Amino acid sequence: MPQRSPQRPRMRPPRAGAGAVTLTTGAALATAAALLATALPAASASAGSAPAAPPHRLTVSGGETQPVFSRADAVTQTVNIETTADSDRDGVRDRVQLRIMRPAETDTAGLRVPTIMEPSPYWAGINDVPNHPVDIGDARARALTTTQRNLAEMFPGYYDNYFLPRGYAVADLDSIGTGGSTGCPTSGDRSEQAGAKAAVDWLNGRARGWAPDGTPVKATWSTGNVGMIGQSYDGTLPNMAAASGVEGLKAIVPIAGISSWYDYYRAGGGVVAPGGYQGEDLDVLAKAVLTRKNPEVCKQVIDDIEATQDRETGDYGKVWAERDYVGQARNVHAAVMVVHGLNDWNVKLKNSVQWWNALKKAGVPRKLWLHQGNHSTPFRWRVEEWLRQTLHWFDRYLYGIRNGIDKEPRVDIERADGTWETAKDWPVPGTRTVPLSLDAGSSGQPGTLGLRPGHGVTQSFTDEGKTRTAEDLLANEGRADPNRLAYLTGTLDRPVRIDGTPSMSLRASLDGRSPYLTALLVDYGTDSRPTGARVDTGQKVCYGQSVPGDEGCTTRQALAMETAPYKIITRGWLDARNRNGFSRTDPITPGRTYAFRWDLQPTDYTVKAGHRLGVILLSTDHDYTLRYPAGTEVTMRTGVSRVDLPLARGGREALG
């Protein structure tokens, strides 16, 4: 089937503030009359030329700030900011380096401006570091070849071109132990959180800062209102800063950000890798981003991380509690726009979903974007609406413009065909949990997946995940396979939308070395489906700004499509020793039957009419879990084992 581009979204009309508005964010802002001015950006004056044009005033029209300030005449400065942490243990507080670009004061007539910041450990690049071995207990155990992180895929840096002309300072922050900062990278702990917080404190006059020559410097140009945005680690640092409760951080846009590092490097009590980085862990990442001067001072700090991260049991303990922000959501004062790809297996969707739920419980203003990409941002393929919403988000919470963004639908969801829909909340209202029983088929395997439980029998498989991937084991679903169990619905006569977090309930025994139980939820069909990758269409689109040239243009992208007989909708893992909690390991008695329950990763996915829905049970998941010697036998009791699916309205009837 030929590729199809996503439907081009129509720009929404302004919901509120259709004309120019008055800002009331304090004495630091200009008067209402000045804000209503509509002057165009001033051109730079060269030596001997006519006098410079008069300064501009912040202009708001259609509920949003307008590009009236000169990017060409922007002021740049570098500040080293004192934190409250001493992560390298040298007796001196760490400093983080902030690089700022802001409208010139001659251009703004002294107008104070808010700041949009991207904190990151990646500005100075990364080191090539070997990962941990994942093959356990045989001679083939080895350090994996590191897959270099593709920094070009990080969020595109358009901030200075887009936001600065609209009256914002933009800034890049080196997290501790990276680039121009001191301290040691600690992969998300409280010291790293303190580094992100310190930048907000300095912009509010609460932390000390120095120019590179040692001169003390203050942010006299700053309103104190700060926003943060970024993808992956750069989206995690805004979560960390917000969870600290720092005053002045008004809005964040975390894109594929981590809310709990346990759920990045662990799952279900077991060691589970982020997709594409088998064998990576907290210490490996810290070594990879250790780009400060004199990095040798961090050896003991990173050695201590390696010693405490526990790659044997995978239990949740102190090292993970220090890197868990979900429980700190009650501290968040910033409005949060959560963005995540439904096909992201690097930072798995659980990180954003549990953050979304915690923010809801805490009463935090929030929005959610779920798109069909993988570990990426929707910027490149929904550029107009992305720019509209992010600008309105920052305008609303950093400048106080009542543009209606907080009254719009909270949720934007991209469907598999590239079209978008909105919802009041997520999971979408009307979603209900429906249990589907795992039962033996008429000839044993494959089994059936249905609303009514059948007779309880035992079925077994032998783990061979060390040499066979999940994709190998879910193929040929209509035939028995000694290394997995399969349970299938009949052919669906109408679509079924799975919307939320599925979970498994299993009665089973294990006999062997591997403690893992893995469940795959699979769509069996034969038509084209998105791969989660994006391809350029060749069509250029631009966003309005005050900069000449094509800096504001990007190539529109479309979902790449593939024809495949199946797609893994989602998956989930359990270390059977953690059946009573992720913080404790309880031994397994070989052959004894236990009750196991675990969640799969959240999803929003529609199985089409004419397809079948399947559950595949494995032990080792080759590309994610540790790989023990083959041979563990798993025996499951059907009838009393089930999968609980969150189904949108009509889903249960479609399966009836």
C-alpha positions in Angstrom: 0.0 0.0 0.0 1.4 3.5 -0.8 2.4 5.7 2.0 -0.1 8.2 3.3 0.8 11.5 4.8 -0.9 12.6 8.0 -3.9 14.9 7.4 -2.7 18.4 7.7 -4.4 19.9 10.8 -6.4 23.1 10.4 -5.4 26.0 12.6 -7.8 26.5 15.4 -9.3 30.1 15.7 -8.4 32.0 18.9 -10.6 30.9 21.8 -10.1 34.0 23.8 -8.4 37.4 23.6 -9.1 37.7 19.8 -7.7 41.2 19.9 -4.7 42.9 21.5 -4.8 42.5 25.3 -3.3 44.1 28.4 -0.8 42.2 30.4 -0.8 42.5 34.2 2.2 40.5 35.4 3.6 43.1 37.7 5.7 46.3 37.7 8.4 44.7 35.7 6.1 44.9 32.6 5.4 48.0 30.6 2.2 49.9 30.9 -1.0 48.8 29.1 -0.6 51.5 26.5 2.9 50.4 25.6 1.8 46.8 25.3 -0.9 47.6 22.8 1.8 49.1 20.4 2.3 47.1 17.1 5.7 48.3 16.0 7.8 46.0 13.7 11.2 44.8 14.6 14.0 47.3 14.5 16.8 46.8 12.0 20.4 46.8 13.2 22.2 50.1 12.7 25.7 49.9 11.4 28.4 52.5 12.1 27.7 55.8 10.2 24.2 54.8 9.4 21.0 56.6 10.3 20.0 56.6 14.0 18.5 53.4 15.3 14.8 53.0 15.2 13.0 53.5 18.5 12.5 50.6 20.9 9.6 48.2 20.5 6.9 47.3 23.0 5.6 43.8 23.7 2.7 43.3 21.3 -0.2 40.8 21.8 -2.7 40.1 19.1 -5.0 37.1 18.6 -4.2 36.0 22.1 -0.5 35.6 21.5 2.7 37.6 21.6 3.9 38.9 18.2 7.4 38.8 16.7 8.4 42.4 17.1 11.9 42.2 18.7 15.1 41.8 16.7 16.8 38.4 16.8 19.8 39.9 15.0 20.4 42.4 17.8 19.9 40.0 20.7 22.2 40.1 23.7 24.1 36.9 24.7 25.6 36.1 28.0 27.0 33.2 30.0 26.5 32.8 33.7 27.9 30.2 36.1 25.3 29.7 38.9 25.8 28.3 42.4 23.7 25.4 43.4 23.0 24.0 46.8 24.6 20.6 46.0 28.2 19.3 46.2 27.9 16.2 44.0 31.7 15.9 43.4 32.4 16.0 47.2 35.1 18.7 46.9 33.7 20.9 49.6 32.6 23.5 47.1 29.0 23.9 45.9 28.4 22.8 42.3 27.9 25.4 39.6 25.8 25.0 36.5 26.4 27.0 33.3 23.6 28.9 31.7 23.9 30.4 28.2 21.3 33.1 27.5 20.1 35.0 24.5 17.6 37.8 25.0 16.2 40.9 23.4 18.5 43.9 23.7 17.5 46.4 26.3 17.8 49.1 23.7 15.2 47.1 21.7 12.8 46.6 24.7 13.2 50.0 26.5 14.1 48.1 29.7 11.1 45.8 29.5 11.8 42.7 31.7 11.2 39.4 30.0 10.5 35.8 31.0 12.9 32.9 30.1 12.3 29.7 28.2 15.0 27.2 29.0 16.2 23.8 27.8 18.3 22.1 30.5 20.4 19.2 29.1 23.4 17.0 29.8 24.0 16.7 26.0 25.1 20.2 25.0 28.8 19.2 25.0 28.1 15.8 23.4 28.5 12.3 25.0 31.2 9.7 25.5 31.3 6.2 24.1 30.8 3.9 27.1 30.3 0.1 27.0 27.1 -1.2 28.5 26.7 -4.0 31.1 26.5 -7.6 30.0 23.0 -9.0 29.8 23.8 -12.7 29.1 23.8 -14.3 32.6 25.7 -17.4 33.6 27.6 -18.5 30.5 30.8 -17.8 28.6 29.0 -15.6 26.1 28.4 -12.9 28.7 30.0 -9.7 27.4 29.8 -5.9 27.4 27.4 -4.8 24.6 28.6 -2.4 21.9 27.2 0.9 22.8 24.6 2.3 20.5 25.4 6.0 20.1 22.5 8.2 21.0 21.5 10.2 18.0 21.6 13.7 19.2 20.3 15.0 15.9 17.0 13.4 16.7 16.7 15.6 19.9 14.2 18.3 19.9 15.0 20.9 17.1 16.4 24.1 18.5 14.1 26.7 17.1 13.6 28.7 20.4 15.8 31.7 19.6 14.3 32.1 16.2 10.7 31.7 17.3 10.4 32.8 20.9 13.0 35.6 21.3 11.3 37.9 18.7 8.1 37.5 20.8 9.6 38.9 23.9 11.3 35.9 25.6 14.8 35.2 26.7 15.9 31.7 25.7 18.6 29.7 27.5 20.6 26.5 27.4 21.6 24.9 30.8 24.4 22.4 31.2 23.3 20.0 33.9 25.8 19.1 36.7 29.0 17.4 35.5 28.4 18.3 31.9 29.8 20.9 29.6 30.7 24.1 31.4 29.2 23.0 34.7 31.0 21.5 37.7 29.9 18.6 39.9 29.2 15.1 38.7 26.3 13.7 36.6 24.2 11.5 38.9 21.4 10.3 36.5 18.5 12.1 38.1 19.1 12.3 41.8 18.6 15.2 44.1 21.9 16.9 43.3 21.0 17.0 39.6 17.5 18.3 40.6 19.2 21.0 42.6 21.2 22.1 39.5 18.0 22.6 37.4 16.4 24.4 40.3 19.4 26.8 40.8 18.9 28.3 37.3 15.4 29.3 38.2 16.6 30.6 41.5 19.2 32.8 39.8 16.6 34.2 37.4 14.6 35.2 40.5 17.5 36.7 42.4 17.8 33.9 44.9 21.1 32.3 43.8 24.5 33.7 43.0 25.9 33.9 39.5 29.2 34.9 37.9 30.3 35.8 34.4 33.1 33.7 33.0 35.6 36.3 34.2 34.4 36.0 37.8 32.3 39.1 37.9 29.1 38.7 39.9 26.1 39.1 37.7 22.3 39.3 38.4 19.4 38.8 36.1 18.1 42.4 36.3 16.4 41.9 32.9 14.3 38.9 34.1 10.7 38.9 35.3 11.5 35.8 37.3 8.9 33.8 35.3 10.6 30.7 33.7 9.4 28.0 31.4 11.3 24.8 30.5 11.0 22.5 27.4 13.0 19.6 26.1 12.9 16.0 24.9 14.2 12.8 26.6 16.8 13.7 29.3 16.1 17.4 28.4 12.4 16.7 29.2 13.3 14.9 32.4 15.1 17.8 33.9 12.0 20.1 33.7 10.1 17.4 35.5 12.8 17.3 38.2 12.8 21.1 38.5 9.1 21.3 38.8 9.0 18.5 41.4 11.3 20.6 43.6 8.6 23.1 44.0 10.9 26.0 42.9 9.2 29.4 42.9 9.2 31.1 39.5 9.0 28.0 37.3 5.6 28.6 35.8 5.3 26.2 32.9 7.1 23.1 31.5 6.7 21.0 28.3 8.4 17.7 29.0 8.6 15.6 25.8 9.2 11.9 26.4 10.5 12.8 29.8 11.2 10.4 32.7 9.1 10.7 35.9 10.7 7.7 37.7 14.1 6.4 36.7 13.1 3.0 38.0 10.6 2.8 35.2 13.3 3.7 32.7 15.8 1.0 33.7 13.6 -1.4 35.6 10.1 -2.9 35.3 8.0 -5.3 37.4 10.9 -5.8 39.9 13.3 -6.8 37.2 16.2 -5.3 35.2 14.6 -4.2 32.0 16.4 -2.0 29.5 15.2 1.1 27.6 14.5 0.1 24.0 17.7 0.1 21.9 20.0 0.3 24.9 20.3 -3.3 26.3 22.7 -3.2 29.2 22.6 0.5 29.9 22.1 1.7 33.4 22.4 4.7 35.7 26.2 4.5 35.8 26.6 4.0 32.1 24.6 7.1 31.4 26.5 9.1 33.9 29.8 8.2 32.3 28.4 9.0 28.9 27.4 12.5 29.8 30.5 13.3 32.0 31.9 16.1 29.8 33.0 18.6 32.5 36.6 19.6 32.9 38.7 17.2 35.1 36.2 14.3 34.8 38.4 12.1 36.8 37.1 13.7 40.0 33.8 11.9 39.4 35.1 8.4 39.4 34.2 7.5 43.0 30.7 9.1 42.6 29.9 7.0 39.6 31.5 3.9 41.1 29.1 4.4 44.0 26.1 4.6 41.6 27.2 1.3 40.0 27.6 -0.4 43.4 24.1 0.6 44.6 21.9 0.3 41.4 21.5 -3.5 41.8 21.6 -5.2 38.5 20.9 -8.6 40.1 17.5 -8.4 41.7 16.1 -5.2 40.1 14.4 -4.3 43.4 13.1 -0.8 44.1 15.3 0.7 46.8 16.8 4.0 48.0 18.8 4.7 44.8 15.5 4.6 42.9 13.4 6.5 45.5 15.9 9.4 45.1 15.1 9.4 41.4 11.3 9.2 41.6 9.4 12.4 41.0 5.9 11.0 40.9 5.6 11.2 44.7 6.7 14.8 44.5 3.9 15.9 42.1 2.2 17.6 45.0 5.1 20.1 45.0 4.6 21.1 41.4 3.5 24.7 40.8 4.2 24.8 37.1 1.6 24.1 34.5 2.6 20.9 32.7 2.1 20.1 29.0 3.0 16.3 28.8 4.1 15.0 25.4 4.9 11.4 24.5 5.0 9.0 21.5 2.7 6.0 21.6 5.5 4.0 19.9 8.3 5.1 22.2 10.1 2.1 23.7 13.1 4.1 25.0 11.3 6.3 27.6 8.3 4.1 27.9 4.8 5.7 28.0 4.3 4.7 31.6 6.7 7.6 32.6 4.3 10.2 31.2 1.1 8.4 32.1 1.9 8.1 35.8 3.1 11.7 35.8 -0.1 12.8 34.2 -2.2 10.9 36.8 -0.2 12.3 39.7 -0.5 15.8 38.4 -4.2 15.4 38.1 -4.4 14.2 41.7 -2.4 17.2 42.8 -4.7 19.7 40.9 -1.9 20.9 38.6 -2.9 22.6 35.3 -2.0 20.2 32.6 -2.3 19.2 28.9 -1.4 15.9 27.1 -0.2 15.2 23.6 0.0 11.6 22.5 1.4 11.1 19.0 2.2 8.1 16.8 6.0 8.7 16.7 8.6 6.8 18.7 11.2 8.6 20.8 10.6 11.9 19.1 8.6 15.1 19.1 5.5 16.0 17.0 7.1 19.3 16.0 8.1 18.2 12.5 4.8 16.9 11.4 2.2 19.0 13.1 4.2 22.2 13.2 1.5 24.8 13.0 -0.6 23.4 15.8 2.5 22.6 17.9 3.7 26.1 17.7 0.3 27.5 18.4 -0.2 25.5 21.6 3.3 25.8 23.0 3.4 29.5 22.4 -0.1 29.9 24.0 1.1 27.7 26.9 4.1 29.9 27.6 2.2 33.1 26.9 -0.5 32.1 29.3 1.7 31.1 32.2 4.8 33.3 31.7 3.1 36.5 30.5 -0.3 36.0 32.0 -2.2 36.3 28.7 -5.7 34.9 29.0 -5.7 33.3 25.6 -8.0 30.3 26.4 -5.4 27.6 26.1 -6.4 26.4 29.6 -10.0 26.1 28.5 -9.3 24.0 25.4 -9.6 20.2 25.4 -6.8 18.8 27.7 -5.8 16.0 25.4 -4.6 15.8 21.7 -4.2 12.2 20.4 -2.9 11.2 17.0 -4.6 8.2 15.5 -2.8 5.5 13.5 -3.8 7.1 10.2 -2.2 10.4 11.1 -5.4 12.2 12.0 -5.8 14.0 15.3 -8.6 14.1 17.8 -9.2 15.9 21.1 -10.5 14.6 24.4 -11.4 16.0 27.9 -9.1 13.5 29.6 -7.1 10.4 29.1 -8.0 7.5 29.2 -10.9 8.9 27.2 -14.1 9.2 29.2 -16.2 6.0 29.0 -13.2 3.6 29.1 -13.9 0.5 31.1 -11.7 -2.4 32.2 -12.8 -5.7 30.6 -11.3 -9.1 31.6 -10.5 -11.6 28.9 -9.9 -15.2 29.9 -6.9 -17.1 28.6 -8.2 -20.6 27.7 -6.9 -23.7 26.0 -7.8 -24.1 22.3 -9.6 -27.2 21.0 -6.2 -28.7 20.2 -4.3 -27.1 23.0 -2.4 -24.3 21.2 -3.1 -21.7 20.2 -5.6 -20.9 22.9 -8.5 -18.6 23.0 -9.0 -15.2 24.4 -12.6 -14.4 25.3 -15.1 -12.9 27.7 -16.2 -16.3 29.3 -13.6 -18.4 31.0 -13.3 -22.0 29.9 -12.2 -25.1 31.8 -9.0 -24.9 33.7 -6.1 -26.9 32.3 -2.4 -26.6 32.5 -0.2 -25.5 29.5 3.6 -25.2 29.5 6.4 -23.7 27.5 10.2 -23.7 27.8 12.1 -20.5 27.8 14.4 -19.9 24.8 14.5 -16.1 24.8 18.3 -16.0 24.8 18.4 -16.9 21.1 14.8 -16.1 20.0 13.4 -12.5 20.1 9.9 -11.6 20.9 9.2 -11.0 17.2 10.4 -14.6 16.5 8.1 -16.0 19.1 4.9 -14.2 18.2 5.1 -15.2 14.5 3.1 -18.2 13.2 0.4 -17.6 15.8 -1.8 -20.3 14.4 0.6 -23.1 15.3 1.9 -24.4 18.6 5.4 -23.3 19.6 7.4 -25.0 22.4 8.9 -21.6 23.6 5.7 -19.6 24.2 1.9 -19.7 24.7 -0.5 -17.9 22.4 -4.2 -16.9 23.0 -6.3 -15.3 20.3 -9.7 -13.7 19.8 -11.8 -14.6 16.8 -11.8 -12.2 13.9 -13.3 -8.9 15.1 -16.4 -7.6 13.3 -15.9 -4.0 14.5 -12.9 -2.0 15.8 -11.7 -2.3 19.4 -9.9 0.6 21.0 -7.5 -0.2 23.9 -7.1 3.0 25.9 -5.1 2.9 29.1 -3.0 0.3 31.0 -3.6 -3.4 30.4 -2.7 -5.9 33.1 -2.1 -9.6 33.4 -3.3 -12.0 36.1 -1.7 -15.4 35.9 -1.7 -18.6 37.9 1.6 -20.2 37.0 4.8 -22.0 38.2 8.4 -21.6 37.1 11.2 -24.2 37.2 14.6 -22.9 36.0 17.0 -20.0 36.1 15.0 -17.2 34.5 12.7 -15.3 36.9 11.0 -13.3 34.1 7.4 -13.4 32.9 6.7 -11.4 29.8 3.3 -10.7 28.1 2.9 -9.2 24.6 -0.4 -7.8 23.4 -0.5 -8.2 19.6 -2.6 -7.0 16.7 -2.8 -9.8 14.1 -3.7 -8.4 10.7 -2.4 -8.0 7.2 -2.8 -4.3 6.3 -0.3 -1.4 6.5 0.4 0.1 9.8 2.7 2.9 11.1 6.2 1.9 12.1 6.6 4.8 14.4 9.3 6.2 12.2 8.9 9.4 10.2 10.1 10.2 6.6 10.5 13.5 5.0 7.8 14.4 2.4 10.0 17.0 0.7 7.4 19.7 1.4 8.8 22.7 3.3 6.7 24.6 5.8 7.7 27.7 7.7 6.6 29.5 10.8 6.4 33.3 10.9 9.3 35.1 12.6 11.4 38.2 12.3 14.5 36.4 10.9 15.2 36.4 7.2 16.1 33.2 5.4 14.7 29.7 6.0 15.8 29.2 9.6 12.1 29.0 10.5 11.4 26.3 7.9 11.2 22.6 8.4 10.5 19.6 6.2 7.0 18.2 6.8 7.2 14.5 7.7 4.8 11.6 7.4 4.5 8.3 9.2 6.4 5.5 7.5 4.2 2.5 6.8 4.9 -1.1 6.6 2.9 -4.2 5.6 3.2 -6.8 8.3 1.1 -9.7 9.6 1.3 -8.4 13.2 2.2 -5.5 15.4 3.1 -5.6 19.1 0.6 -3.2 20.7 2.3 -3.2 24.1 4.3 -5.4 26.4 5.0 -5.8 30.1 7.4 -7.7 32.4 7.5 -9.2 35.9 10.3 -10.6 37.9 8.4 -13.5 39.5 10.4 -13.1 42.7 8.8 -9.6 43.1 5.2 -11.0 43.0 4.6 -9.5 46.5 6.1 -6.0 45.7 8.9 -4.4 43.7 10.9 -3.6 46.8 11.4 -7.2 47.9 12.7 -10.4 46.5 10.9 -13.6 47.5 12.4 -16.9 46.3 10.4 -19.1 43.9 9.9 -22.7 44.8 10.3 -24.7 41.5 7.0 -26.2 40.4 4.9 -24.4 42.9 2.0 -22.4 41.5 1.7 -18.7 42.4 -0.7 -15.9 41.6 1.1 -13.3 39.5 -0.1 -9.9 38.5 1.6 -7.2 36.5 0.9 -4.2 34.2 1.8 -3.8 30.6 2.9 -0.5 29.3 0.0 2.0 28.7 -1.3 2.4 25.1 -3.9 4.0 23.0 -4.5 1.7 20.1 -7.3 0.6 17.9 -7.5 -3.0 16.5 -9.3 -2.8 13.2 -12.3 -4.9 12.2 -11.1 -8.1 10.4 -8.1 -8.4 12.8 -7.5 -10.6 15.8 -6.2 -9.6 19.2 -3.6 -11.9 20.8 -1.8 -12.4 24.1 1.6 -14.0 23.8 3.3 -15.3 27.0 7.1 -15.6 27.2 9.8 -15.7 29.9 12.9 -13.9 28.6 12.3 -10.9 26.4 15.6 -10.9 24.4 15.8 -7.2 23.7 14.7 -5.9 27.1 15.3 -8.3 30.1 18.4 -10.0 31.4 19.0 -13.2 29.5 19.5 -16.3 31.7 20.4 -19.7 30.4 17.6 -21.3 28.3 15.4 -24.0 29.7 13.2 -22.5 32.4 9.8 -24.2 32.2 6.7 -22.1 32.8 3.4 -23.9 33.4 0.2 -21.8 33.4 -3.3 -22.7 34.5 -5.9 -21.5 32.0 -9.4 -20.5 32.9 -8.3 -18.6 36.0 -5.6 -16.6 34.1 -6.7 -13.4 32.2 -5.7 -10.1 30.7 -7.6 -7.0 31.8 -8.0 -4.5 29.0 -9.1 -0.9 29.3 -11.5 -0.6 26.4 -13.3 2.5 25.0 -17.0 2.5 24.6 -18.3 -0.4 22.6 -15.1 -2.5 23.1 -16.7 -5.2 25.2 -19.6 -5.6 22.8 -17.1 -6.0 19.9 -15.5 -8.9 21.7 -18.8 -10.5 22.7 
